Amino acid sequence: MKVSVIFVTKRNGAIKYLYEQLHKQTFKDFEIIIANDSDDKGGFKPRQKEDGDVWNINKAYNDCLDKAKGDLLVFLQDFIWIPANGIERFVTLNKVVTGCGHKYEKDLKKIVEIDDRALGNKVVEECHWSQWELNWASCPREQMIRFDEEMDKNYGAEDKYIAMNLYKNGNNIYIDKFNECKGFSQEICGGRPKDWEEKHFNKTNKWKLWMS
């Protein structure tokens, strides 16, 4: 099975860290599709911003989908440590699956944000679509849909949009609690964009309005 690892970043230093993590993987048959809006070399630039665009993340994901050739799409966000058998686990399951994990300080020794999805027994189980996140996840290509670029104006919720519509189309959504990643804290990665709390879908009524 051919795998496309999709990676979208605006943060300097992320690509070097990405290659370090992917080099450790036990499963080797993958391509890497990088949309890079940082100053790092490597990858391609997302489409130019238009009036009203905030950060172009959904356009970048759609550009990556256009370039990806894999049977299985694996999504990995920036500055995340992943287990060496992480891609192999996604390939073995070959479903709409999300991993789980906590946010750590830069040295990965201290947890600063707890991921509730990682708590409890180490299991692979069906989960609610709202628990599926793009930071470390997979989806068979034939099931994948396009990203809604309206979300670009409201700082994301792209993972919830994808999982919700996959579920509506009859796909089961899974979480693999064995596939535990470790993300660097937002502060270590440069913080959140200005006005994040006011504009992010999950923190405002815009999410509810968009859902209805």
C-alpha positions in Angstrom: 0.0 0.0 0.0 1.3 3.4 -1.0 1.0 6.1 1.7 1.0 9.9 1.3 2.0 11.8 4.4 0.5 15.3 4.3 2.2 18.1 6.3 1.1 21.7 6.4 3.1 24.3 8.3 3.8 28.0 8.8 6.4 27.4 11.5 10.2 27.7 10.9 12.1 24.6 11.8 9.2 22.3 11.3 10.4 20.5 8.2 13.7 19.4 9.7 11.8 17.9 12.7 9.3 16.3 10.3 12.1 14.4 8.4 13.7 13.3 11.7 10.4 11.7 12.7 9.6 10.1 9.4 13.1 8.7 9.1 12.4 6.5 12.2 9.3 4.9 10.7 9.2 1.1 10.4 6.9 1.4 7.3 8.9 2.9 4.5 6.7 3.1 1.4 5.4 6.6 1.7 5.7 10.0 -0.1 5.7 13.3 1.7 3.5 16.2 0.5 4.5 19.4 2.3 2.7 22.8 2.0 5.2 25.1 3.6 4.4 28.8 4.3 7.4 29.3 6.5 10.9 30.5 5.6 12.2 27.0 5.5 13.3 25.4 2.3 11.3 22.4 1.1 7.7 21.8 0.1 5.5 24.1 -2.0 3.8 27.4 -1.1 0.0 27.3 -0.7 -2.1 29.4 -3.0 -1.7 33.1 -2.7 -4.0 34.7 -0.1 -7.1 36.5 -1.3 -9.2 39.2 0.4 -10.8 37.7 3.5 -8.3 34.8 3.9 -6.8 34.5 7.3 -4.0 31.8 7.1 -4.8 29.7 4.0 -4.6 26.4 5.9 -7.6 24.8 4.2 -6.4 25.9 0.7 -3.1 24.3 1.6 -4.7 21.0 2.6 -6.6 20.9 -0.6 -3.4 21.6 -2.6 -1.8 18.7 -0.8 -4.8 16.4 -1.7 -4.4 17.4 -5.3 -0.7 16.3 -5.3 -1.0 13.1 -3.1 -0.9 9.8 -4.9 -1.2 7.4 -1.9 -3.9 4.8 -1.2 -3.9 6.0 2.4 -3.5 9.6 3.5 -1.7 10.2 6.8 -2.0 13.7 8.3 0.8 15.0 10.5 0.9 18.5 12.0 4.1 20.3 12.9 6.4 19.7 15.9 4.8 16.4 16.9 6.8 13.4 18.0 5.3 10.2 16.6 6.0 6.5 17.5 8.3 4.6 15.1 5.5 2.2 14.2 2.9 4.9 13.8 2.4 4.8 10.1 2.6 1.1 10.1 -0.4 1.0 12.6 -2.4 3.3 10.3 -1.6 1.0 7.3 -2.6 -2.1 9.2 -5.9 -0.6 10.3 -6.6 1.1 6.9 -9.5 3.1 8.3 -10.5 6.6 9.3 -8.3 6.6 12.4 -6.8 9.3 14.7 -4.0 8.8 17.2 -3.9 10.6 20.5 -1.4 12.3 22.8 -0.6 15.1 25.1 1.2 18.4 24.6 4.7 18.6 26.1 7.3 21.2 26.7 10.2 21.2 24.1 12.2 18.5 25.8 9.1 16.2 25.8 9.5 15.6 29.6 6.7 17.7 31.0 3.0 17.6 30.0 1.5 21.0 29.7 -1.9 20.1 28.1 -3.6 16.8 28.7 -5.4 15.0 25.8 -8.5 13.4 27.4 -8.7 11.0 24.4 -5.5 9.4 25.5 -6.8 8.5 29.0 -8.1 5.0 29.8 -7.1 1.7 28.4 -4.9 1.3 25.4 -7.4 0.2 22.8 -8.5 0.7 19.2 -12.2 1.7 19.2 -14.9 3.6 17.4 -15.2 7.1 18.6 -17.4 10.1 18.0 -16.4 12.1 14.9 -15.6 15.2 17.1 -12.7 13.2 18.7 -10.9 12.8 15.3 -8.0 15.2 14.9 -5.7 16.0 12.0 -2.6 16.3 14.2 -1.9 12.6 13.7 -4.5 10.7 11.7 -5.2 8.6 8.6 -8.0 8.2 6.0 -8.2 6.0 3.0 -8.0 8.1 -0.1 -11.3 6.9 -1.6 -13.1 8.1 1.5 -11.5 11.5 1.7 -13.4 14.7 1.0 -12.3 18.3 0.3 -11.6 20.9 3.0 -14.1 23.6 3.4 -12.3 26.9 2.8 -14.9 28.9 4.7 -13.2 27.5 7.8 -10.1 29.4 6.9 -11.7 32.6 8.1 -12.3 31.1 11.6 -9.0 29.4 12.4 -9.7 25.9 11.5 -12.0 23.1 12.9 -10.9 21.4 9.6 -10.5 18.1 11.4 -14.0 18.2 12.8 -15.4 19.1 9.4 -13.7 16.2 7.7 -14.6 13.6 10.3 -18.2 14.8 10.6 -18.8 14.5 6.9 -17.0 11.1 6.7 -19.4 9.9 9.4 -22.4 11.3 7.5 -21.2 9.4 4.4 -21.4 6.1 6.4 -17.8 5.8 7.6 -17.0 4.7 11.1 -14.5 6.8 12.9 -11.8 5.2 15.1 -9.2 6.2 17.7 -6.0 4.2 18.2 -4.8 4.7 21.7 -1.7 2.7 21.0 -0.6 5.3 18.5 0.3 8.0 20.9 2.0 11.2 19.7 3.6 13.9 21.7 3.1 17.5 20.5 5.2 20.5 21.6 3.2 23.1 23.4 1.7 26.0 21.5 4.0 28.4 23.4 7.1 26.5 22.3 5.9 26.6 18.7 5.3 30.3 18.6 1.9 30.6 20.2 -1.5 30.8 18.6 -2.5 33.5 16.0 -3.9 36.8 17.2 -7.6 36.6 18.1 -7.5 32.8 18.1 -10.0 32.5 21.0 -12.4 34.9 19.4 -12.3 33.3 15.9 -11.7 29.6 16.5 -14.7 27.5 15.7 -14.6 25.3 18.8 -14.6 28.3 21.1 -17.4 30.4 19.7 -21.0 30.1 18.4 -19.6 30.2 14.9 -19.0 26.5 15.2 -22.6 25.9 16.2 -23.9 28.1 13.4 -21.7 26.4 10.8 -22.8 23.0 12.0 -26.5 23.8 11.7 
